Amino acid sequence: MRKTLYLLIVSLLCACGGGVKDTPTNQTSAGGGTVTTPSGGPQVPTEFRLMETLPDNHSVVRFYQSQEGAVYTGLVAGQEIARDLAVGNLTVHGARNTLPNDQYSISGRATTSRGMDLNLLIRGLFLNSDGTEYVTRMFVSNSNGNNAYFVQGTPASSLPSGSAAYKGFAEISRNDGSGVRQEGNFELWINFNQAVPTGRITASTQDYIFTASDVTVDPKTAELQTMNALIGHKLGQHKPAHLHGNILGLTGQGVGGIVLSTEIGPEGFVGAFLGKK
């Protein structure tokens, strides 16, 4: 997993073109407690939460940023960058490159409130027509190798009813030293009529896949996860993996998350997905 976060920046830098111009945004986070949505729907936990620590000491964290009004779920090599995002002010400079199907990319830089220089590589998706609701995949790195891989977006004020199908962008990267990263698509089906909404996900690139048949959504927070995912080669061995993410957008019209293999070994995988109904 350590190699994955290092190699991601190499492969993502090759994929994100465009120049850089200054478009600063300030981001701060709330303290503990919850943010209750206007409709009385899911409540967004505002504290910085450590969800799990993997065998290689990477961590999965969640937090909420009040000024941006976004929830973050991420895999971090160390928690410094994540806590800077959650607590400090971050000024981002980058050029947005428009992609098909309401998607965009940003290759830019940032400086934390403590003067740390960061590189940011973002893949985003607008969830509504005016761009005020969104989901993004963000890779953050610094010269110390203290990297982070996030999915962030607009919290859900309500969840859909009935069955919902989400589709969109997915990526899967290997951490065996090859630097291979492939893009593809995913489909997620959720039955929101259940007391605990449950569904299944399948994502596919040219050579790789991740899948899970027991993805659950916490109706109190709109967070989704499973500890029983699989990721790996389409025609080879699939590795045990964990999935963490969120239903996103004010009416739950979007989704985003990360998937990571959990075994220590010569080959592992990490992936992300972002899409909408």
N, C-alpha and C positions, 0 to 999 in steps of 0.2 A: 504493500500500500504506500510506503514511503516513495518508491519509484514512481508510482502513478501520479502523485501530486507534482512531482518534479517534471515528469514527461508531459503532463497535460499542457504546461505553459509552452513547451516547444512546439507541440502539434497545433495548439490553438493559435499561437502567433502566426503560424503559416496559413491558417484558415481565415484570419480576420484581417482584411485589407482596409484601405482608406487612411486619410491623413488624420491629424489630431488638431483640434482647436479647443480653446478654453470654453467650457460650459459648466461653471462651478455649481454644485449643489451641496448644501449643508445637511448633515444627518445627525440626529441625536436619538437617544433611546429613553424610554420610560423606566421607572423603577419597578418594584414588585407589585403584585396584584394582577388584575385582569382589566382588559378593555371590553366593555359590554357594547355590542353592536346596537345601532339605533332600533332595529326591529326586535330586539330581545332574543336574537339568535345566538350563535356560538360566541363564547367569550374567549378573547385572545389573552393567554398568559403573557405577562410583560417581563417576568424575571428572566435572567440568563440561566438556561438549563442545560446541564450535561446529561445527555440521553444515554450514552454508552461509551465505554472505552474499549477499543479493539486490542487484540493481542500484540500489535506492533506499537501501541500507545497513541495511535491516532484516536481522535474523539469525534463523536457526533453531538452537535450542539443545536439548540433552538433559542431564538430571542426575537423581541419585537422592537422596532424603531419608531418612536412616537411621531417625530416630525415628518419622516417619510411616510409613516402610516403603513409599514410593511412588516410582514413576518419573514423570518429567515430560518432555514434549516441547512446545516452544512457539515462537511467533513473537514477537520482541521488537523494539521500536523502539530500545532501548538495553539493554545487558546488566546494568544496575545492579539492577533489580528481580529479575531471574532469579538473580543472584548472591546477593542478600539472601535469597531463598527457599532457595537451595541451601546457604548457609553460615550465615546468621544465625538468630535466633529470631524467629518471627512469631506474634503473638497476634491471633487472628481473633475478631470479634464479629459474630454474625449469627443470624437466625431461619431455621430450615429449614421450607420449605413443601412439604408432601407433594403429589405429582402422581401420576396414574395410571401403571400398569405399572412399579412399583418405581422411579419417578423422583422427583426432588426438585429444588428450587431454593433458593438462598440469596442474598439481597441484603444485604451487610454491609460492614464496614470492618476495617482492620487497621493495625497500627503495626509497623514494622521495628525491629530492635535498635538502629538508628541514629536512631530517632525520625521516620522518614518516614511520613506518613499515606497510606493507600491505600484505594481503593474496590474491593470484590470483588463480582463477579457470577458465580454458579456454577450450572451445570445438571448434575445428577448422576444416576447409575443404580447401584442396588445389584445386585451380581452373585450374592449368596447370601442366604439367608433371614434371617440375623442381622445383616446390614449391615456385616460386617467386611471384605468385599471389594467394591470399587467402581471406577467410572470416572467422572470429571467433566470438564466443560469449564469453565475458569476464566478470566475476563477481569479483569485487574488494571490499575488506572490511578492516577496521582497528578496533582497540580496542574501539574507540569512537562511533562505530556504524554509522560512516559516509560512507555509502556503495554506490556502483555504479554498474549498470548493463548495459554493453555496447555490441553493435555489431560493429565491425570494419573490414576494408578490403581495398583491392587495388582499387583505383578509376577507373572508366570507362573512357577510351579515346574515345570510340565511343559506340553508342547504336545499338542493333540489328535492322534488318529490318523485316517487316512482323510480323507474330505472333510467340511468343516464349513461351515455357512452362518450368518452373523451378521446380525442385523437390529436396527434401532433408530432413534434420533433423529439428525437431521442439520440443519444450518443453513448458509445461504449469505448473505453480505452483499456489497453493492456498495460501491466506493470512489470513486464519481463525484460525491460531494457530495449525493446524494439521501437518504442515511440509511436506505436500504432494507435490511431484513434479513428473510429468510423462513425458516420452519421447515418441515421435511419428514421424510422417511424415507430410509434407505439399506439396501442389501443387499450383503454381502461374501461371496464364496465362495472358500475356500482348500483346495487339495489338500495335506494334510500328509504324504502318502505319498512325495512327491518329496524328493530330497536337499536341495533348496532349495525349501521350500513356496511355491507360486505360485498366484495367483488373480486375481479381477476384482472391481471395486466399481462400483456405480451408486447415486447419491443424487439425489433429486428434491424440489424444492419446487414451489410453484404455477407459477413462471416460470423457475426456474433448475435447473441440473443440474451435477454433476461425475461423472466416470467415468474408469476406467483398467482396462486388460485385462492388465497385467503387474505387479501388486502382489506383491512378494516378502517373505518372512519370513526373517530371519536365525535359524537354529535355535540358534545359540549365545547369542543375546541376547533373542529373541522380539520384536525390532524389525521393523516393516514399513515399506516405502517404495516409491515409484516416482518417477522423474523424468519420466515420460511421461503424466501425467494431463492431463485437459482439464476446464475449468470455464467456465460462462457461461450465456447465454440458451438455453432449450430450443429455440427456433425461430430463433436467430441464430448469431452466430459464437462458437465455443468457443475459449477462451484456453489456451495451454500452462500447465501447472501442475505443482507438486511435491506429493507426499503423504508425510507422516512420521507414524508412530504406533507402537503396541505391541499385541501380544496380551496380555491382562490377565486377572487372576484366577488363583488357584493352579493350576487345571487348564486354563487357557487358555480359559475359558468366556466371556470378554469381550474387547472391542476398543475402541480409541479412537484418534483421530488428527486432524490438521489438513491442509487442502488450501489452497494459495495460488497465485494466478496469478503469473507471473514476468516478464511484460512491463511495461516502462514505457510508460504511455499514459493517455488520458483516462478509461478505464474498466478496472477490475480487480476481482478477487473474492477473498474468503477464506472458507473454510468449515471446519466441524468435524463429526465424527461420533462417536457412542458407542452401543454396543449389546452384545448378547450372543447366544449360540447359542440 
